[in-house]
Amino acid sequence: MDLNTEIKGQGYPILCLHGHPGSLASMSVFTNYLAQEYQTIAPDLRGYGKSKYRQDFVMEDHLADLQELLDKYKIDRCLLLGWSLGGIIAMELALAMPDRFSGTILVATAAQPFSSPTSNTWKDQLFTGIGGIINLIKPGWQWNINTFGKRSLFRFLIENHTPESYNYLAKEGTPAYFKTSKAASNALFSAIRKGYNRLDDLHKIDFPCLMLSGECDRNITAYSSQKTAECLPNCDYIKYPQVAHLFPWEIPDQVLQDIQRWLDGHEFS
């Protein structure tokens, strides 16, 4: 499949993979910064964003799409950066084609993802809908955050309800949600129901890795991220306190500083 793709900057390439629901736009928190020194390649995965696909498919199809993407742009070797589902796909790519990658940055993800229980009542959904619509019209409005945001399903994605994180939700999170196809959701949930677990294979990924997780992440717990990091032979692990699954939108400056420090500590070719 010919994926809709955004390429920024020049330098050593980094393939940037979004989560679910998501799109290439939701990776701007990384690509806007990294493109100052690197070339970032951010695709809309199959069934997401502008890479429209309504037929049934399986998670393995993402790997074939991304191999085709790398071939199309003649990228023989690159870094990987994956957030949530994107991190799982990044690990799968590293296992399938280890010679094409020199390192990976894994964000809020795990090779055996666990989640914590959350509520999803009619009131949760109502407040999420109202808060989300108001946030689209007036992004980052503190009254809306206090009145609806903190009482909505957003509270399971964000720990620090700041105007900055709600601006990201308005510009990139909510639009990505509406552009995620049912086929993409079915492919992901089908894989989860089968009990996805690649921990025993991670010893094969011997290049440098960086794992970042949020202490309050309920979608993919910090415990499962740390367990994944421990199974990777060459992995640095950072757990951020008092942040949740969307922590790159909560503490972007700190996350980018840590990524930059890790990149500066390695030579990639």
DRENVO-662046 format. One record per residue: residue in three letters; x, y, z of N, C-alpha, C, O in turn. Coordinates in steps of 0.02 Angstrom, whole numbers, padded with zeros to 5 digits, always signed. Layout:
ALAXYZXYZXYZXYZ ...
//
This chain:
MET+00042-00059+00000+00000+00000+00000+00044+00062+00000+00094+00065+00036 ASP+00025+00112-00040+00062+00174-00043+00039+00219+00014-00014+00250+00009 LEU+00078+00223+00067+00058+00259+00127+00068+00334+00118+00118+00356+00090 ASN+00019+00372+00142+00028+00445+00146+00084+00460+00194+00083+00436+00251 THR+00134+00498+00173+00195+00506+00211+00218+00579+00211+00212+00614+00161 GLU+00244+00601+00268+00273+00668+00274+00347+00660+00291+00365+00626+00338 ILE+00389+00693+00251+00462+00691+00261+00486+00762+00278+00469+00810+00243 LYS+00524+00767+00332+00551+00831+00353+00626+00826+00364+00652+00773+00383 GLY+00661+00881+00352+00732+00886+00369+00778+00845+00326+00758+00812+00278 GLN+00842+00849+00344+00895+00812+00310+00940+00781+00362+00944+00804+00419 GLY+00975+00728+00342+01019+00694+00388+01002+00620+00393+00967+00593+00350 TYR+01027+00589+00446+01014+00517+00455+00939+00506+00465+00908+00542+00505 PRO+00909+00458+00430+00836+00451+00432+00809+00418+00496+00840+00373+00524 ILE+00751+00441+00518+00714+00412+00574+00643+00398+00550+00607+00444+00531 LEU+00623+00335+00552+00555+00316+00534+00512+00323+00597+00524+00289+00647 CYS+00461+00366+00594+00421+00384+00653+00351+00355+00645+00315+00371+00597 LEU+00331+00313+00693+00270+00275+00687+00221+00293+00743+00237+00290+00802 HIS+00160+00313+00723+00110+00336+00771+00073+00278+00803+00082+00220+00785 GLY+00031+00295+00851-00008+00245+00888-00079+00239+00863-00096+00261+00808 HIS-00121+00209+00906-00192+00199+00889-00236+00231+00943-00225+00218+01003 PRO-00284+00273+00924-00291+00302+00857-00238+00356+00847-00216+00387+00895 GLY-00218+00366+00787-00165+00414+00774-00156+00429+00701-00193+00402+00659 SER-00108+00471+00686-00091+00488+00618-00021+00516+00618+00008+00526+00672 LEU+00006+00530+00560+00073+00559+00558+00075+00626+00593+00127+00645+00621 ALA+00019+00663+00593+00018+00728+00626+00031+00722+00701+00059+00767+00731 SER+00009+00667+00731+00018+00659+00804+00090+00647+00822+00107+00647+00882 MET+00134+00637+00773+00205+00629+00787+00243+00695+00781+00305+00696+00786 SER+00208+00750+00770+00242+00815+00760+00282+00837+00821+00331+00872+00815 VAL+00260+00815+00880+00297+00832+00941+00369+00807+00936+00414+00836+00965 PHE+00379+00752+00900+00446+00725+00888+00477+00752+00823+00534+00775+00823 THR+00439+00751+00769+00468+00766+00703+00488+00840+00697+00538+00856+00665 ASN+00448+00886+00726+00466+00957+00721+00534+00970+00753+00572+01013+00729 TYR+00549+00934+00806+00613+00943+00840+00669+00904+00805+00722+00932+00790 LEU+00658+00840+00792+00711+00798+00765+00731+00818+00694+00788+00806+00674 ALA+00685+00848+00656+00700+00867+00587+00751+00922+00582+00776+00938+00528 GLN+00769+00953+00639+00822+01003+00638+00890+00972+00625+00936+01005+00602 GLU+00896+00907+00641+00961+00873+00635+00956+00809+00594+01006+00786+00566 TYR+00897+00779+00591+00887+00715+00557+00834+00723+00503+00800+00774+00498 GLN+00828+00671+00462+00772+00667+00415+00718+00623+00445+00730+00564+00458 THR+00660+00651+00457+00606+00612+00487+00557+00590+00433+00537+00630+00390 ILE+00539+00527+00435+00490+00498+00388+00431+00474+00429+00437+00425+00466 ALA+00374+00507+00423+00316+00491+00464+00258+00473+00419+00230+00517+00386 PRO+00238+00409+00416+00181+00389+00375+00116+00385+00416+00117+00375+00476 ASP+00061+00394+00381-00004+00371+00406-00006+00295+00394-00004+00274+00337 LEU-00009+00256+00447-00013+00183+00438-00077+00164+00402-00125+00203+00399 ARG-00077+00105+00375-00136+00079+00339-00200+00086+00382-00202+00062+00439 GLY-00250+00118+00354-00314+00126+00389-00316+00186+00436-00366+00196+00470 TYR-00263+00226+00437-00260+00285+00480-00249+00348+00438-00220+00344+00384 GLY-00272+00405+00464-00260+00468+00430-00282+00467+00358-00339+00450+00342 LYS-00236+00486+00314-00252+00488+00242-00234+00424+00205-00243+00419+00145 SER-00207+00374+00241-00194+00309+00211-00257+00266+00217-00259+00218+00255 LYS-00308+00286+00181-00374+00256+00190-00375+00184+00166-00348+00167+00113 TYR-00406+00141+00207-00411+00070+00190-00468+00041+00230-00466+00039+00292 ARG-00520+00017+00196-00580-00005+00231-00588-00081+00233-00630-00107+00270 GLN-00548-00117+00194-00554-00190+00194-00518-00219+00255-00476-00185+00286 ASP-00535-00279+00273-00503-00312+00330-00429-00323+00315-00410-00338+00259 PHE-00388-00316+00367-00317-00332+00361-00291-00354+00428-00327-00350+00478 VAL-00229-00377+00430-00198-00400+00492-00137-00357+00507-00112-00321+00464 MET-00113-00361+00569-00058-00317+00590+00005-00327+00548+00043-00280+00538 GLU+00015-00388+00525+00075-00402+00484+00076-00360+00420+00129-00348+00392 ASP+00018-00338+00397+00015-00296+00336+00052-00230+00347+00078-00202+00299 HIS+00053-00205+00409+00090-00143+00422+00164-00153+00406+00196-00107+00380 LEU+00191-00211+00421+00262-00224+00409+00277-00223+00334+00327-00194+00313 ALA+00234-00254+00295+00244-00255+00223+00239-00184+00194+00277-00165+00150 ASP+00191-00145+00220+00183-00076+00197+00246-00035+00210+00269+00003+00168 LEU+00274-00043+00270+00332-00003+00290+00395-00025+00255+00439+00016+00240 GLN+00402-00090+00241+00458-00112+00201+00455-00082+00131+00505-00060+00104 GLU+00395-00080+00103+00386-00049+00037+00401+00026+00040+00430+00053-00008 LEU+00383+00058+00095+00397+00129+00103+00472+00143+00104+00496+00189+00071 LEU+00509+00103+00143+00581+00112+00146+00613+00099+00078+00659+00135+00058 ASP+00589+00050+00042+00616+00036-00025+00601+00094-00072+00643+00113-00113 LYS+00541+00121-00067+00520+00176-00111+00567+00236-00104+00586+00267-00154 TYR+00586+00252-00043+00629+00310-00031+00703+00290-00027+00745+00331-00007 LYS+00718+00228-00046+00787+00204-00049+00824+00213+00019+00880+00237+00021 ILE+00789+00195+00072+00818+00200+00139+00842+00130+00159+00802+00086+00176 ASP+00907+00120+00156+00936+00055+00172+00941+00043+00247+00938-00014+00270 ARG+00950+00098+00285+00961+00091+00357+00937+00155+00392+00949+00210+00367 CYS+00905+00146+00448+00878+00205+00483+00866+00189+00556+00873+00132+00578 LEU+00846+00240+00593+00823+00233+00662+00748+00224+00661+00714+00241+00613 LEU+00721+00195+00715+00650+00187+00725+00627+00226+00786+00661+00228+00837 LEU+00570+00258+00779+00538+00290+00837+00464+00271+00835+00430+00285+00786 GLY+00440+00239+00888+00371+00217+00889+00337+00233+00954+00364+00222+01008 TRP+00276+00260+00949+00236+00279+01007+00177+00231+01013+00137+00226+00966 SER+00171+00196+01068+00115+00151+01082+00113+00095+01030+00160+00056+01026 LEU+00060+00091+00990+00058+00041+00936+00118+00048+00890+00146-00002+00867 GLY+00139+00110+00877+00198+00121+00835+00260+00089+00863+00304+00066+00826 GLY+00265+00086+00930+00322+00053+00961+00320-00022+00952+00372-00054+00941 ILE+00261-00051+00955+00253-00123+00943+00273-00139+00871+00308-00188+00859 ILE+00250-00098+00824+00268-00109+00754+00343-00100+00744+00374-00136+00705 ALA+00373-00051+00780+00445-00041+00775+00484-00103+00798+00533-00122+00766 MET+00462-00134+00852+00495-00195+00875+00486-00252+00825+00532-00291+00814 GLU+00427-00256+00795+00415-00308+00745+00460-00297+00684+00486-00345+00656 LEU+00468-00235+00663+00513-00220+00607+00584-00240+00624+00620-00268+00583 ALA+00605-00224+00686+00673-00240+00707+00685-00315+00707+00740-00338+00691 LEU+00635-00353+00726+00641-00426+00727+00640-00455+00656+00675-00503+00641 ALA+00600-00425+00612+00593-00451+00544+00650-00431+00498+00670-00469+00455 MET+00677-00370+00508+00728-00344+00463+00783-00309+00503+00793-00249+00496 PRO+00819-00345+00545+00868-00313+00590+00922-00274+00554+00948-00225+00582 ASP+00941-00294+00494+00995-00260+00459+00976-00191+00433+01019-00152+00413 ARG+00911-00175+00434+00889-00110+00407+00886-00056+00460+00872+00002+00444 PHE+00898-00074+00523+00889-00026+00577+00950-00024+00622+00983-00075+00634 SER+00965+00035+00648+01025+00044+00690+01008+00062+00762+01053+00065+00804 GLY+00945+00074+00777+00924+00091+00845+00850+00106+00846+00819+00117+00794 THR+00822+00105+00907+00750+00119+00911+00733+00156+00975+00762+00143+01028 ILE+00687+00203+00969+00660+00242+01025+00588+00220+01035+00546+00228+00990 LEU+00574+00191+01092+00509+00162+01107+00473+00204+01159+00501+00218+01213 VAL+00412+00226+01144+00376+00273+01186+00310+00243+01207+00268+00227+01164 ALA+00299+00235+01272+00234+00211+01299+00211+00148+01263+00156+00146+01236 THR+00254+00098+01262+00239+00038+01225+00266-00023+01262+00300-00016+01313 ALA+00252-00083+01236+00276-00144+01268+00269-00203+01221+00226-00203+01177 ALA+00313-00253+01230+00310-00313+01190+00257-00362+01215+00236-00407+01180 GLN+00235-00351+01277+00177-00386+01305+00136-00334+01343+00142-00327+01404 PRO+00095-00297+01307+00062-00239+01337+00007-00258+01386-00036-00300+01372 PHE+00010-00227+01445-00043-00234+01495-00075-00166+01506-00042-00114+01502 SER-00139-00166+01521-00174-00104+01537-00205-00109+01607-00217-00164+01632 SER-00218-00052+01637-00251-00050+01702-00326-00037+01692-00345-00005+01643 PRO-00368-00062+01737-00441-00052+01729-00459+00022+01730-00433+00061+01769 THR-00506+00039+01686-00533+00107+01683-00609+00102+01677-00635+00051+01655 SER-00642+00155+01695-00715+00157+01686-00733+00186+01618-00693+00222+01588 ASN-00792+00169+01594-00816+00195+01530-00892+00198+01533-00927+00164+01495 THR-00917+00240+01579-00989+00248+01589-01018+00296+01538-00982+00329+01501 TRP-01084+00301+01538-01117+00348+01493-01096+00420+01510-01091+00462+01466 LYS-01084+00433+01574-01063+00500+01594-00992+00514+01569-00977+00569+01547 ASP-00947+00463+01573-00880+00471+01545-00883+00489+01472-00849+00535+01449 GLN-00924+00453+01434-00929+00465+01363-00960+00533+01348-00939+00568+01302 LEU-01011+00552+01388-01044+00617+01378-00994+00674+01389-00989+00720+01348 PHE-00958+00671+01445-00910+00724+01460-00853+00725+01409-00827+00778+01393 THR-00834+00667+01385-00781+00664+01334-00804+00697+01269-00767+00736+01239 GLY-00866+00682+01249-00893+00712+01188-00899+00787+01194-00878+00824+01149 ILE-00928+00810+01249-00937+00883+01258-00870+00917+01264-00856+00967+01232 GLY-00827+00889+01307-00761+00919+01317-00719+00920+01254-00683+00968+01240 GLY-00724+00865+01215-00686+00861+01153-00709+00912+01101-00668+00942+01067 ILE-00775+00922+01096-00802+00971+01048-00782+01042+01068-00759+01081+01026 ILE-00790+01058+01132-00771+01124+01155-00697+01136+01145-00676+01191+01127 ASN-00657+01085+01158-00584+01091+01150-00564+01102+01078-00514+01135+01064 LEU-00603+01074+01031-00589+01087+00960-00604+01160+00943-00567+01191+00904 ILE-00657+01188+00973-00676+01257+00958-00630+01306+00994-00610+01357+00965 LYS-00614+01291+01056-00571+01335+01097-00518+01292+01132-00525+01276+01190 PRO-00464+01274+01095-00413+01229+01123-00381+01256+01187-00363+01314+01192 GLY-00373+01211+01235-00337+01228+01296-00373+01274+01343-00342+01304+01387 TRP-00439+01282+01336-00478+01327+01380-00482+01296+01449-00508+01240+01457 GLN-00456+01330+01499-00451+01302+01566-00519+01284+01595-00525+01234+01630 TRP-00570+01325+01582-00637+01310+01608-00661+01243+01582-00689+01203+01620 ASN-00651+01230+01518-00672+01166+01488-00632+01108+01517-00659+01054+01530 ILE-00567+01119+01527-00525+01067+01557-00550+01048+01626-00557+00989+01643 ASN-00565+01099+01667-00587+01086+01735-00657+01058+01738-00672+01015+01780 THR-00701+01081+01693-00772+01062+01696-00784+00994+01665-00821+00953+01693 PHE-00754+00981+01607-00767+00919+01571-00705+00875+01563-00709+00814+01573 GLY-00648+00905+01545-00589+00865+01529-00568+00819+01585-00555+00760+01574 LYS-00563+00846+01646-00540+00806+01703-00591+00753+01724-00573+00707+01762 ARG-00652+00758+01701-00705+00710+01718-00721+00664+01659-00768+00624+01663 SER-00682+00670+01605-00695+00631+01544-00645+00574+01538-00604+00563+01583 LEU-00648+00537+01483-00600+00484+01470-00530+00510+01459-00481+00472+01461 PHE-00523+00576+01447-00457+00605+01441-00415+00595+01503-00354+00595+01500 ARG-00448+00586+01561-00411+00578+01623-00371+00514+01626-00326+00506+01667 PHE-00387+00466+01581-00349+00404+01578-00291+00408+01528-00249+00363+01524 LEU-00288+00463+01491-00235+00474+01442-00185+00527+01463-00127+00527+01444 ILE-00210+00574+01504-00170+00631+01526-00174+00636+01601-00229+00633+01630 GLU-00118+00644+01634-00117+00652+01707-00117+00726+01726-00150+00746+01773 ASN-00079+00766+01688-00075+00838+01700-00117+00874+01647-00098+00879+01589 HIS-00174+00899+01668-00222+00928+01622-00204+01001+01608-00236+01047+01634 THR-00153+01011+01567-00128+01078+01552-00156+01102+01485-00173+01060+01443 PRO-00159+01167+01474-00179+01193+01409-00136+01166+01352-00161+01155+01297 GLU-00070+01156+01365-00026+01131+01313-00046+01062+01289-00050+01049+01229 SER-00061+01016+01336-00080+00949+01316-00148+00949+01281-00159+00909+01236 TYR-00193+00993+01302-00259+00996+01269-00254+01029+01201-00296+01015+01157 ASN-00205+01072+01190-00193+01098+01123-00172+01042+01076-00194+01039+01018 TYR-00128+00997+01100-00109+00939+01059-00170+00895+01044-00179+00872+00988 LEU-00212+00885+01095-00273+00845+01084-00316+00875+01030-00342+00840+00987 ALA-00325+00941+01032-00369+00975+00983-00340+00972+00913-00376+00958+00865 LYS-00275+00985+00906-00245+00990+00840-00230+00922+00809-00233+00914+00748 GLU-00213+00872+00851-00187+00810+00824-00223+00748+00850-00230+00699+00813 GLY-00244+00749+00912-00275+00689+00941-00345+00676+00916-00360+00622+00890 THR-00389+00725+00924-00459+00716+00904-00467+00705+00829-00504+00659+00809 PRO-00434+00744+00785-00440+00730+00713-00416+00659+00695-00445+00627+00652 ALA-00362+00636+00727-00337+00568+00713-00388+00516+00733-00396+00465+00699 TYR-00422+00528+00789-00474+00480+00812-00528+00471+00759-00548+00415+00744 PHE-00551+00526+00729-00605+00522+00680-00582+00494+00613-00623+00473+00572 LYS-00517+00494+00601-00490+00469+00537-00463+00398+00544-00432+00373+00497 THR-00473+00366+00601-00452+00297+00610-00507+00251+00588-00564+00256+00613 SER-00492+00206+00542-00544+00163+00513-00562+00105+00559-00524+00086+00603 LYS-00621+00078+00548-00644+00019+00585-00598-00040+00571-00585-00081+00615 ALA-00574-00045+00509-00529-00100+00491-00464-00097+00531-00438-00149+00552 ALA-00438-00036+00543-00377-00029+00583-00389-00050+00655-00348-00083+00685 SER-00446-00030+00682-00464-00049+00751-00471-00125+00756-00447-00155+00804 ASN-00504-00155+00707-00515-00228+00709-00449-00266+00705-00440-00316+00740 ALA-00403-00242+00664-00338-00275+00658-00300-00273+00725-00271-00323+00745 LEU-00302-00216+00758-00267-00210+00823-00299-00253+00876-00265-00291+00910 PHE-00365-00248+00884-00398-00284+00937-00397-00360+00926-00398-00398+00974 SER-00395-00381+00863-00388-00452+00849-00321-00478+00874-00317-00532+00902 ALA-00268-00438+00863-00202-00458+00887-00199-00460+00963-00167-00504+00992 ILE-00232-00412+00996-00233-00410+01069-00270-00470+01097-00248-00500+01147 ARG-00326-00488+01066-00365-00545+01091-00326-00610+01087-00338-00657+01126 LYS-00279-00614+01040-00238-00674+01033-00183-00678+01086-00146-00727+01089 GLY-00177-00626+01127-00126-00627+01179-00057-00610+01154-00011-00650+01160 TYR-00049-00551+01125+00015-00531+01096+00071-00531+01148+00063-00502+01202 ASN+00126-00564+01132+00183-00568+01178+00246-00586+01139+00252-00641+01113 ARG+00293-00539+01136+00356-00550+01100+00417-00545+01147+00473-00537+01123 LEU+00405-00549+01212+00460-00541+01259+00517-00590+01247+00576-00573+01252 ASP+00500-00652+01231+00551-00704+01223+00594-00694+01162+00647-00725+01155 ASP+00573-00650+01116+00611-00639+01054+00655-00577+01057+00696-00566+01013 LEU+00646-00536+01109+00680-00471+01110+00756-00476+01115+00790-00428+01099 HIS+00782-00532+01137+00855-00540+01142+00888-00535+01073+00948-00524+01068 LYS+00849-00543+01020+00876-00539+00952+00889-00467+00931+00926-00455+00883 ILE+00859-00419+00966+00869-00348+00949+00928-00323+00989+00921-00304+01047 ASP+00987-00322+00958+01048-00306+00996+01073-00235+00984+01124-00216+01013 PHE+01039-00195+00943+01061-00126+00934+01034-00082+00990+00990-00104+01027 PRO+01059-00020+00998+01038+00023+01053+00964+00040+01051+00935+00054+00999 CYS+00933+00038+01110+00863+00054+01117+00853+00103+01175+00891+00103+01223 LEU+00802+00144+01169+00782+00189+01223+00708+00177+01235+00667+00183+01189 MET+00690+00160+01297+00620+00150+01316+00599+00206+01363+00631+00218+01414 LEU+00543+00239+01346+00515+00292+01388+00444+00272+01408+00405+00250+01366 SER+00428+00281+01472+00360+00264+01495+00336+00315+01546+00376+00351+01575 GLY+00270+00317+01555+00239+00361+01604+00215+00321+01664+00183+00269+01657 GLU+00231+00346+01723+00214+00310+01785+00139+00296+01791+00120+00244+01818 CYS+00097+00341+01767+00025+00335+01776-00010+00310+01712-00071+00318+01706 ASP+00027+00281+01666-00001+00256+01604-00048+00197+01618-00026+00146+01646 ARG-00111+00203+01599-00159+00148+01608-00169+00109+01543-00192+00052+01546 ASN-00154+00139+01486-00162+00104+01423-00110+00050+01414-00127-00008+01398 ILE-00047+00067+01424+00008+00019+01424+00049+00036+01486+00085+00086+01488 THR+00044-00005+01537+00071+00011+01602+00147+00018+01600+00181-00012+01559 ALA+00172+00059+01646+00244+00067+01653+00278+00001+01670+00335-00011+01650 TYR+00243-00042+01706+00271-00108+01722+00286-00148+01659+00339-00178+01653 SER+00238-00148+01612+00249-00187+01550+00303-00155+01507+00339-00191+01472 SER+00308-00089+01508+00362-00056+01471+00430-00073+01501+00478-00087+01465 GLN+00434-00071+01568+00497-00086+01601+00518-00159+01590+00576-00174+01579 LYS+00469-00203+01591+00483-00274+01579+00510-00284+01508+00556-00324+01497 THR+00483-00247+01460+00508-00250+01392+00580-00225+01389+00623-00255+01357 ALA+00593-00168+01422+00660-00140+01422+00711-00189+01451+00767-00194+01427 GLU+00691-00225+01503+00736-00273+01535+00752-00332+01490+00804-00364+01498 CYS+00708-00347+01442+00720-00402+01395+00761-00381+01334+00784-00424+01296 LEU+00769-00317+01324+00810-00292+01268+00883-00288+01291+00896-00256+01342 PRO+00929-00318+01255+00999-00323+01279+01034-00257+01288+01079-00251+01330 ASN+01015-00206+01249+01051-00142+01248+01001-00085+01252+00992-00047+01204 CYS+00968-00079+01310+00912-00032+01316+00921+00013+01377+00933-00011+01433 ASP+00913+00078+01367+00908+00127+01421+00834+00139+01436+00793+00142+01390 TYR+00817+00144+01499+00747+00150+01519+00737+00212+01563+00774+00224+01610 ILE+00685+00251+01546+00667+00309+01586+00592+00306+01600+00551+00297+01555 LYS+00575+00312+01664+00504+00316+01684+00491+00385+01713+00524+00406+01760 TYR+00443+00420+01683+00427+00487+01705+00371+00485+01758+00320+00452+01747 PRO+00380+00520+01813+00328+00520+01866+00270+00565+01847+00278+00615+01813 GLN+00211+00546+01871+00151+00587+01868+00131+00608+01797+00108+00664+01786 VAL+00141+00562+01749+00117+00572+01681+00086+00508+01656+00099+00454+01684 ALA+00045+00513+01604+00007+00455+01580+00027+00438+01508+00082+00454+01486 HIS-00018+00405+01471-00001+00377+01405+00020+00430+01355+00063+00417+01312 LEU-00008+00489+01359+00008+00542+01312+00061+00589+01341+00060+00649+01328 PHE+00108+00561+01380+00157+00603+01413+00201+00645+01367+00225+00697+01389 PRO+00213+00625+01303+00250+00672+01259+00213+00738+01248+00244+00788+01231 TRP+00147+00738+01259+00109+00800+01254+00104+00835+01322+00084+00893+01325 GLU+00120+00800+01375+00119+00830+01442+00185+00863+01459+00186+00919+01485 ILE+00240+00830+01443+00308+00855+01460+00353+00851+01399+00405+00818+01401 PRO+00334+00884+01344+00372+00876+01281+00446+00897+01288+00489+00864+01260 ASP+00459+00951+01322+00529+00975+01327+00574+00924+01360+00629+00911+01337 GLN+00550+00894+01415+00591+00845+01451+00601+00783+01409+00656+00755+01407 VAL+00548+00760+01375+00554+00700+01332+00604+00712+01276+00646+00669+01263 LEU+00599+00769+01244+00644+00784+01188+00717+00791+01211+00763+00772+01176 GLN+00727+00820+01270+00794+00825+01297+00825+00756+01310+00883+00745+01295 ASP+00784+00711+01336+00809+00643+01350+00824+00606+01286+00872+00568+01282 ILE+00782+00615+01235+00794+00583+01170+00858+00611+01139+00899+00574+01112 GLN+00867+00677+01143+00926+00709+01115+00989+00684+01150+01040+00670+01117 ARG+00986+00677+01216+01043+00653+01254+01061+00581+01234+01120+00564+01228 TRP+01010+00541+01223+01022+00472+01202+01052+00469+01132+01098+00431+01119 LEU+01025+00510+01087+01051+00512+01019+01124+00535+01018+01166+00507+00982 ASP+01139+00585+01059+01208+00612+01061+01257+00560+01089+01317+00564+01076 GLY+01232+00512+01127+01275+00462+01156+01290+00403+01111+01326+00357+01131 HIS+01264+00403+01050+01275+00348+01003+01292+00374+00934+01275+00431+00916 GLU+01327+00334+00897+01341+00349+00827+01302+00300+00784+01309+00239+00792 PHE+01260+00327+00740+01218+00283+00699+01238+00290+00626+01250+00344+00600 SER+01242+00232+00593+01260+00231+00522+01232+00169+00489+01241+00159+00430 
//
